């Protein structure tokens, strides 16, 4: 006798559980928050987690908004901006910042694709990383210390940045034959990309803010342009490149809102 097909409730529960695990995979991979799932995630779970990258970004953004608004009650704007930036970097374990630093060294410091990839694999940081990191953090700090920068910019920047990473994973080739980035790239589908996009579209719609929509377009340009430039220098993207695209996308969101405030 053939087995009875699974009940709809069982199927729904299974999908809900898979989504829940995928969310925790994204949270544990992208932040230093305490782990909830105390086991290694499968490649399929890491691929599915791509759908929740923006959700993790919104969580980080919410923490940053609350922290910034709280410190502004007792500290000068410049001090609050510095502390907020420190928390921003710390919550992600400096994962994306480290990728940005490695990308600066790798793409700017090598003359051939092979040399650039060799530098990207090197854990040490050189002059290009130092200069790029200082400029990145200084610009972010300056924007956070700008009077009138809306809390919405800080809420959206981490979410839009991680959405940009998700698109880069799906849309462009990955260079290395193995590693976490390869596992995510091979397991993820455009279904996860669609879900990730829905997160940011809903947020932009609910914000009732034109800069929110403009920032989405700017992030698309940053990710597409950054990925295309990278592919001219090396044969594919890497985890470090994903981190760099996230950092540049976050900066682009803050810049969009900062420019909007001045026009």
C-alpha positions as CSV (number, residue, x, y, z in Angstrom):
1,X,0.0,0.0,0.0
2,X,1.2,3.5,-0.8
3,X,1.9,5.9,2.0
4,X,-0.7,8.6,2.6
5,X,0.5,12.1,1.4
6,X,1.5,14.5,4.2
7,X,-1.2,16.6,5.6
8,X,-1.2,20.3,4.8
9,X,-0.7,21.2,8.4
10,X,2.4,19.0,8.6
11,X,3.8,20.6,5.4
12,X,3.1,24.1,6.7
13,X,4.8,23.3,10.0
14,X,7.8,21.9,8.2
15,X,8.2,25.0,6.1
16,X,7.7,27.3,9.1
17,X,10.5,25.3,10.9
18,X,12.8,25.6,7.9
19,X,12.2,29.3,7.7
20,X,12.8,29.7,11.4
21,X,16.1,27.8,11.2
22,X,17.1,29.8,8.1
23,X,16.5,33.0,10.0
24,X,18.7,31.9,12.9
25,X,21.4,30.8,10.4
26,X,21.4,34.3,9.0
27,X,21.4,35.9,12.5
28,X,24.3,33.7,13.8
29,X,26.3,34.2,10.6
30,X,26.0,38.0,10.3
31,X,26.1,39.0,14.0
32,X,27.7,38.3,17.3
33,X,24.4,37.8,19.0
34,X,24.2,34.6,21.1
35,X,23.5,31.4,19.1
36,X,20.1,29.9,19.4
37,X,20.7,26.8,17.2
38,X,23.7,25.1,18.8
39,X,24.8,22.9,15.8
40,X,26.4,23.5,12.5
41,X,24.0,24.6,9.8
42,X,23.7,22.6,6.6
43,X,24.5,24.1,3.2
44,X,20.8,24.1,2.4
45,X,20.0,26.1,5.6
46,X,22.8,28.6,4.8
47,X,21.5,29.1,1.3
48,X,17.9,29.6,2.6
49,X,19.2,32.1,5.2
50,X,19.9,34.5,2.3
51,X,16.2,35.4,2.4
52,X,16.6,36.8,5.9
53,X,19.7,38.9,5.4
54,X,17.6,42.1,5.3
55,X,15.6,41.0,8.4
56,X,18.8,40.7,10.3
57,X,19.8,44.1,9.0
58,X,16.5,45.6,10.3
59,X,17.2,44.1,13.7
60,X,20.7,45.6,13.8
61,X,19.3,48.9,12.6
62,X,16.6,48.9,15.3
63,X,19.3,48.3,18.0
64,X,21.4,51.2,16.5
65,X,18.5,53.6,16.4
66,X,17.6,52.9,20.1
67,X,21.2,53.2,21.1
68,X,21.7,56.4,19.2
69,X,18.5,58.0,20.5
70,X,19.4,57.0,24.1
71,X,22.9,58.3,24.0
72,X,21.8,61.6,22.4
73,X,19.8,62.3,25.6
74,X,23.0,62.5,27.7
75,X,25.9,62.9,25.3
76,X,27.0,65.4,22.6
77,X,26.1,64.5,19.0
78,X,29.7,63.7,18.0
79,X,30.2,61.4,20.9
80,X,26.9,59.6,20.3
81,X,27.9,59.2,16.6
82,X,31.3,57.6,17.6
83,X,29.7,55.2,20.0
84,X,27.0,54.3,17.6
85,X,29.5,53.5,14.9
86,X,31.5,51.4,17.4
87,X,28.4,49.4,18.2
88,X,27.6,49.1,14.5
89,X,31.0,47.5,13.8
90,X,30.9,45.4,16.9
91,X,27.5,43.8,16.4
92,X,28.7,42.3,13.2
93,X,32.0,41.2,14.7
94,X,33.7,43.5,12.2
95,X,33.0,40.8,9.6
96,X,32.0,43.1,6.8
97,X,34.6,45.7,7.7
98,X,37.3,43.1,7.5
99,X,36.1,42.1,4.1
100,X,36.2,45.7,3.0
101,X,39.8,46.1,4.2
102,X,40.9,42.9,2.5
103,X,39.2,44.0,-0.7
104,X,41.0,47.4,-0.6
105,X,44.3,45.5,-0.4
106,X,43.5,42.8,-2.9
107,X,41.9,44.8,-5.7
108,X,44.2,47.8,-5.4
109,X,47.4,46.2,-4.4
110,X,47.9,43.5,-7.1
111,X,48.8,43.8,-10.8
112,X,47.4,40.4,-11.9
113,X,44.3,38.4,-11.0
114,X,46.4,35.7,-9.4
115,X,48.3,38.3,-7.3
116,X,45.0,40.0,-6.3
117,X,43.5,36.7,-5.1
118,X,46.7,35.9,-3.2
119,X,46.5,39.2,-1.4
120,X,42.8,38.7,-0.7
121,X,43.6,35.4,1.1
122,X,46.3,37.1,3.2
123,X,45.0,37.9,6.7
124,X,47.4,40.8,7.1
125,X,46.3,44.3,6.2
126,X,48.4,46.8,4.2
127,X,48.4,50.5,3.3
128,X,45.4,50.3,1.0
129,X,43.3,48.6,3.8
130,X,44.4,51.2,6.3
131,X,43.6,54.2,4.0
132,X,40.3,52.7,2.9
133,X,39.2,51.7,6.4
134,X,39.9,55.2,7.8
135,X,38.1,56.9,5.0
136,X,35.1,54.6,5.3
137,X,34.7,54.9,9.0
138,X,35.4,58.7,8.9
139,X,32.7,59.2,6.3
140,X,30.2,57.1,8.3
141,X,31.0,58.9,11.5
142,X,30.6,62.3,9.8
143,X,27.2,61.3,8.5
144,X,26.1,60.0,11.9
145,X,27.3,63.2,13.4
146,X,25.3,65.4,11.0
147,X,22.5,67.2,12.7
148,X,19.1,66.2,11.5
149,X,20.1,62.8,10.0
150,X,16.9,60.9,10.4
151,X,16.7,57.7,12.4
152,X,15.2,56.0,9.4
153,X,18.6,56.2,7.6
154,X,20.2,54.2,10.4
155,X,17.4,51.7,10.4
156,X,17.5,51.1,6.7
157,X,21.3,51.2,6.1
158,X,22.1,47.7,7.6
159,X,19.1,46.1,6.0
160,X,19.7,47.6,2.5
161,X,23.4,46.6,2.8
162,X,22.6,43.0,3.5
163,X,20.0,43.0,0.7
164,X,22.7,44.1,-1.6
165,X,24.9,41.2,-0.4
166,X,22.1,38.8,-1.1
167,X,21.7,40.1,-4.7
168,X,25.5,39.9,-5.3
169,X,25.6,36.3,-4.1
170,X,22.8,35.3,-6.5
171,X,23.7,37.5,-9.6
172,X,27.4,37.1,-9.9
173,X,29.9,34.2,-10.1
174,X,31.8,33.1,-7.0
175,X,35.5,32.7,-7.4
176,X,36.6,30.1,-4.8
177,X,35.7,26.3,-5.2
178,X,34.9,25.8,-1.5
179,X,34.2,27.7,1.7
180,X,31.1,29.2,3.4
181,X,30.5,31.6,0.5
182,X,30.6,28.7,-2.0
183,X,28.1,26.7,0.1
184,X,25.7,29.6,0.3
185,X,26.1,30.4,-3.4
186,X,25.4,26.8,-4.5
187,X,22.4,26.3,-2.2
188,X,20.7,29.7,-2.6
189,X,18.0,30.3,-5.3
190,X,16.2,33.4,-6.6
191,X,13.3,32.5,-4.4
192,X,15.5,33.6,-1.5
193,X,16.4,36.7,-3.5
194,X,12.7,37.5,-4.0
195,X,12.0,37.2,-0.3
196,X,14.9,39.4,0.6
197,X,13.7,42.0,-1.9
198,X,10.2,41.9,-0.4
199,X,11.6,42.8,3.0
200,X,13.2,46.0,1.7
201,X,10.3,46.9,-0.6
202,X,7.8,46.6,2.3
203,X,10.0,48.7,4.5
204,X,10.4,51.4,1.8
205,X,6.7,51.5,1.3
206,X,5.9,51.7,5.0
207,X,8.4,54.5,5.5
208,X,6.4,56.9,3.3
209,X,9.8,58.4,2.4
210,X,11.1,59.2,-1.0
211,X,14.8,58.9,0.1
212,X,14.1,55.3,1.1
213,X,13.2,54.5,-2.5
214,X,16.1,56.5,-3.9
215,X,18.5,54.7,-1.6
216,X,17.2,51.3,-2.9
217,X,18.2,52.4,-6.4
218,X,21.5,53.7,-5.2
219,X,22.3,50.4,-3.6
220,X,21.5,48.6,-6.8
221,X,24.0,50.8,-8.6
222,X,26.7,50.3,-6.0
223,X,26.3,46.5,-6.0
224,X,26.1,46.2,-9.8
225,X,29.0,48.6,-10.3
226,X,31.1,47.1,-7.6
227,X,30.6,43.6,-8.8
228,X,31.3,44.5,-12.4
229,X,34.5,46.3,-11.5
230,X,35.6,43.3,-9.4
231,X,35.0,40.9,-12.3
232,X,37.3,43.0,-14.4
233,X,40.1,42.4,-11.9
234,X,39.5,38.8,-10.6
235,X,37.4,36.0,-12.1
236,X,34.7,36.0,-9.4
237,X,33.4,37.5,-6.2
238,X,34.5,36.3,-2.7
239,X,33.3,36.6,0.8
240,X,35.5,39.6,1.3
241,X,33.9,41.3,-1.8
242,X,30.4,40.6,-0.3
243,X,31.5,42.3,2.9
244,X,32.9,45.3,1.0
245,X,29.7,45.6,-1.0
246,X,27.7,45.6,2.2
247,X,29.9,48.4,3.7
248,X,29.6,50.5,0.6
249,X,25.9,50.0,0.4
250,X,25.4,51.0,4.0
251,X,27.5,54.1,3.3
252,X,25.4,54.9,0.2
253,X,22.2,54.8,2.2
254,X,23.6,57.2,4.8
255,X,24.9,59.5,2.0
256,X,21.5,59.4,0.2
257,X,19.7,60.6,3.3
258,X,22.5,63.1,4.2
259,X,22.3,64.7,0.7
260,X,18.5,64.7,0.9
261,X,18.6,66.7,4.1
262,X,20.7,69.4,2.4
263,X,18.7,69.9,-0.8
